[in-house]
Amino acid sequence: MYISITKVDGSFISDGFSNWKEGPVQFREHDGSECHKEAVERLETLPATTCDVGETLSAGHAK
């Protein structure tokens, strides 16, 4: 499965977060962002679309 990132919020993904004084406000804004919503959706659906690596290796070894 290929996972692409359509929207990126640099503060929470690559740049880091340093403005802790405004943290609660910015966390709420991020929580409502498309980037966050997409990440949550992927987190919820990924287990249903992937398989256990150990099981896959065992099945391949058994053949």
Residue pairs with C-beta under 8 A, 6 or more apart in sequence:
1 46
1 49
1 50
3 42
3 46
6 34
6 38
7 33
7 34
7 35
7 38
8 14
8 35
9 30
9 33
9 35
9 36
11 17
11 26
11 30
12 30
12 35
12 36
13 35
17 23
17 26
19 26
30 36
